[in-house]
Amino acid sequence: MSTDALTRRPPVAEPHRASRPDNDRRTRRHGRRSGLVVTGSVLKWVYLGVGLVVALVPFVWMVSGSFRSEADLFGHPASLFPTSITLHGYQGVWSQLPFLRLLLNSFVFTVVTTVLTLLFDSMCAYALARMRFVGRNVAFVLVIATLMVPFQVTLIPVFVELFHLGWLNTYQGLIIPRATSAFGIFLFRQFFIDIPPELDEAARIDGAGHWRIYWQVILPLAKPAIATVAVLNGMALWNDLLWPLVVSTSNDMLTLPAGLTLFGGAHVTDHAVLLAGAVISLLPIAIGFFFAQKYFVAGVATSGLK
């Protein structure tokens, strides 16, 4: 065998040239996709930052204003921080307002009405979701239709009815007309529908009736829905201004938002006092939401409100 044959190397296959443009196109697509992901992430954080600033600035200004004097408020209204800290606003809450009475009325109105709302709304929702009867769907449609009726439309008829019952300036006049909520019924029903019906059948085999199934089977599984309705209704009732003003003509029956509003109109308005009262009235709602936020998020995620 010749030396040339021994030293001759086998031909090396050249790379397929057609694959290079494909690789380049894939690289460019991957780069564009990565760029879009980074841009989307940046825009998301920018939107979140803007929303956070918009949400926090009024709150920070309110808390700051409760520690400022009248001269500071009018001299630097756009400032977020006080030039000098004073407790005049919080001292005025106790000296110029019947604050404890207003706070008691707000607690009674909010807590009792919320408890009654949870009871009545969940019972109605159980009937609409777990019981079979003629006209069930029609009843649910009528409940949903009431969501389209503004509260102000029924305000005068309800006021006249309370007047004839002699319930003006009473706790029952404040509480009973607000003891049900169409939104609460809707949310509970959506949650109850997702609970497996096999649980009802197993309970019936053990001899349980509708009340026992509702109380011992359904409600223990509905903690997220209960927390969601409690937080939403509690916040709405605690901050309600119109209804307590209509039903209560005596200052002894006013709630905290209504009492702060009347104070601002009846005297020379002390803005520091009003801001201090608003900060104090905000604390119970913030604390309640902090402890119920886990159930609140779960209830919104599982009740068809996404």
Secondary structure, 3 states (H helix, E strand, C coil): CCHHHHHCCCCCCCCCCCHHHHHHHHHHHHHHHHHHHHHHHHHHHHHHHHHHHHHHHHHHHHHHHCCCCHHHHHHCCCCCCCCCCCCHHHHHHHHHCCHHHHHHHHHHHHHHHHHHHHHHHHHHHHHHHHCCCCCHHHHHHHHHHHHHCCHHHCHHHHHHHHHHHCCCCCHHHHHHHHCCCHHHHHHHHHHHHCCCCHHHHHHHHCCCCHHHHHHHHHHHHCHHHHHHHHHHHHHHHHCCCHHHHHHCCCHHHCCHHHHHHHHHHHCCCCHHHHHHHHHHHHHHHHHHHHHHHHHHHHHHHHCCCC
